[in-house]
């Protein structure tokens, strides 16, 4: 009887942990979920203030031509493409800082949109992070034989220091500015 109660309690604990994990992370890409954006953004601000003098960078990324890829090759190929993009973004972050820090956050905020929250990132270093992302994209694209499956991104980064009110909107505006140029 005691063994059954312990096993039941352990099973319930695992189920609760699984639910929390599903609510926190995007099931497909393993990036943080947009449902958790506000909590993650607050944590990134706390990390920026606590460890990095208040500096926080927001990088907004939008996949180019994702809808066309999804329409032409189907949802399963589109899903695989999103997983690849999330992987290369995670690698770009770790290449930039030497390792994925617990203070760096990759969030999937839309079907083909991602945000990287980077406590400690300043405007003078933003280009370096974008360069790492572009290098990762180029490396990935060099390994793909079908040009339809290349990763192409619109990227916009905006950094703030203790003024975080419009960081998301400003990073999105930078990304849209780049989008209009192409």
C-alpha positions as CSV (number, residue, x, y, z in Angstrom):
1,X,0.0,0.0,0.0
2,X,2.8,2.4,0.9
3,X,4.7,1.5,-2.3
4,X,1.6,2.1,-4.4
5,X,1.2,5.6,-2.8
6,X,4.8,6.5,-3.4
7,X,4.6,5.3,-7.0
8,X,1.4,7.3,-7.5
9,X,3.0,10.4,-6.0
10,X,6.1,10.0,-8.2
11,X,3.9,9.6,-11.3
12,X,1.9,12.7,-10.4
13,X,5.1,14.7,-9.9
14,X,6.5,13.6,-13.3
15,X,3.2,14.6,-14.9
16,X,3.2,18.1,-13.3
17,X,6.8,18.6,-14.4
18,X,5.9,17.6,-17.9
19,X,3.0,20.1,-17.9
20,X,5.3,22.9,-16.7
21,X,7.8,22.0,-19.4
22,X,5.2,22.0,-22.1
23,X,3.9,25.4,-20.9
24,X,7.5,26.8,-20.7
25,X,9.0,25.5,-24.0
26,X,7.9,25.4,-27.5
27,X,7.3,21.7,-28.2
28,X,8.7,21.8,-31.7
29,X,11.8,24.0,-31.4
30,X,12.6,23.6,-27.7
31,X,13.0,27.4,-27.5
32,X,11.0,29.2,-24.8
33,X,7.3,29.5,-25.7
34,X,5.6,32.8,-26.6
35,X,3.1,31.9,-23.8
36,X,6.0,32.4,-21.4
37,X,7.4,35.6,-23.0
38,X,6.5,38.0,-20.2
39,X,8.0,35.9,-17.5
40,X,11.2,35.3,-19.5
41,X,11.5,39.0,-20.4
42,X,11.2,39.9,-16.7
43,X,13.9,37.3,-15.9
44,X,16.1,38.7,-18.6
45,X,15.7,42.2,-17.2
46,X,16.5,40.9,-13.7
47,X,19.7,39.2,-15.1
48,X,20.7,42.4,-17.0
49,X,20.4,44.5,-13.8
50,X,22.0,41.9,-11.5
51,X,24.9,40.8,-13.7
52,X,25.4,43.2,-16.6
53,X,24.9,46.8,-15.4
54,X,21.4,46.9,-16.8
55,X,22.4,46.3,-20.4
56,X,19.8,44.1,-22.3
57,X,19.7,43.3,-26.0
58,X,16.7,42.2,-27.9
59,X,17.2,40.5,-31.3
60,X,14.1,40.0,-33.4
61,X,14.4,37.4,-36.2
62,X,11.9,36.6,-38.9
63,X,12.3,33.8,-41.4
64,X,12.1,34.9,-45.0
65,X,9.8,32.9,-47.4
66,X,8.8,30.3,-44.7
67,X,5.2,30.3,-45.9
68,X,6.3,29.4,-49.4
69,X,8.5,26.6,-48.1
70,X,5.7,25.2,-46.0
71,X,3.2,25.4,-48.9
72,X,5.5,23.8,-51.4
73,X,7.0,21.0,-49.2
74,X,4.4,20.5,-46.5
75,X,4.1,21.1,-42.8
76,X,6.4,18.3,-41.7
77,X,9.3,19.8,-43.8
78,X,8.4,23.2,-42.5
79,X,8.6,21.9,-38.9
80,X,12.0,20.4,-39.6
81,X,13.1,23.7,-41.0
82,X,12.0,25.5,-37.8
83,X,13.9,23.0,-35.7
84,X,17.0,23.6,-37.8
85,X,16.7,27.4,-37.4
86,X,16.2,27.1,-33.6
87,X,19.3,24.9,-33.5
88,X,21.5,27.3,-35.5
89,X,20.3,30.2,-33.4
90,X,21.2,28.4,-30.2
91,X,24.6,27.6,-31.6
92,X,25.1,31.2,-32.7
93,X,24.4,32.4,-29.2
94,X,26.8,29.9,-27.7
95,X,29.5,30.8,-30.3
96,X,29.0,34.5,-29.4
97,X,29.4,34.2,-25.7
98,X,31.5,31.0,-25.5
99,X,28.6,28.9,-24.1
100,X,24.8,29.2,-23.8
101,X,24.6,31.2,-20.6
102,X,21.6,30.7,-18.3
103,X,21.0,34.4,-18.9
104,X,20.5,34.1,-22.7
105,X,17.0,33.3,-23.9
106,X,15.7,32.1,-27.3
107,X,12.0,32.5,-27.6
108,X,9.7,31.4,-30.5
109,X,7.1,34.2,-30.6
110,X,5.3,33.3,-33.8
111,X,5.1,30.7,-36.5
112,X,8.4,31.8,-38.0
113,X,9.5,34.5,-35.6
114,X,12.1,34.2,-32.8
115,X,13.6,36.6,-30.2
116,X,16.9,36.4,-28.5
117,X,17.1,38.2,-25.2
118,X,20.8,38.9,-24.3
119,X,21.5,40.4,-21.0
120,X,24.8,42.3,-21.2
121,X,24.5,43.0,-24.9
122,X,25.3,46.6,-25.9
123,X,24.8,48.3,-29.3
124,X,28.5,48.1,-30.0
125,X,28.4,44.3,-29.7
126,X,25.0,43.8,-31.4
127,X,26.7,43.5,-34.8
128,X,28.9,40.8,-33.5
129,X,25.9,38.7,-32.4
130,X,24.2,39.3,-35.8
131,X,27.5,38.3,-37.5
132,X,27.5,35.0,-35.6
133,X,24.0,34.3,-36.6
134,X,24.7,35.1,-40.3
135,X,27.8,32.9,-40.1
136,X,25.7,30.0,-38.7
137,X,23.1,30.6,-41.4
138,X,25.8,30.6,-44.2
139,X,27.4,27.4,-42.8
140,X,24.0,25.7,-42.6
141,X,23.1,26.8,-46.1
142,X,26.4,25.5,-47.4
143,X,25.4,22.0,-46.2
144,X,21.9,22.1,-48.0
145,X,21.7,21.1,-51.6
146,X,18.2,22.5,-52.3
147,X,18.1,26.3,-52.4
148,X,14.4,26.2,-51.4
149,X,15.5,24.9,-48.0
150,X,18.1,27.7,-47.3
151,X,17.6,29.6,-44.2
152,X,17.1,33.4,-44.8
153,X,16.4,35.7,-41.9
154,X,15.5,39.3,-41.3
155,X,17.3,40.4,-38.2
156,X,16.9,43.5,-36.0
157,X,18.6,44.2,-32.7
158,X,18.1,47.0,-30.2
159,X,19.8,47.3,-26.9
160,X,18.8,49.3,-23.8
161,X,20.2,50.1,-20.5
162,X,17.7,50.3,-17.6
163,X,15.0,51.6,-20.1
164,X,13.2,48.5,-21.3
165,X,9.8,49.8,-22.1
166,X,10.0,49.7,-25.9
167,X,12.9,47.3,-26.5
168,X,10.7,44.6,-28.1
169,X,9.0,47.2,-30.4
170,X,12.3,48.8,-31.3
171,X,14.0,45.5,-32.2
172,X,10.9,44.6,-34.3
173,X,11.2,48.0,-36.0
174,X,14.9,47.4,-36.8
175,X,14.0,44.0,-38.2
176,X,11.2,45.5,-40.3
177,X,13.5,48.2,-41.5
178,X,15.9,45.5,-42.8
179,X,12.9,43.7,-44.3
180,X,11.9,46.7,-46.4
181,X,15.5,47.0,-47.8
182,X,15.4,43.5,-49.3
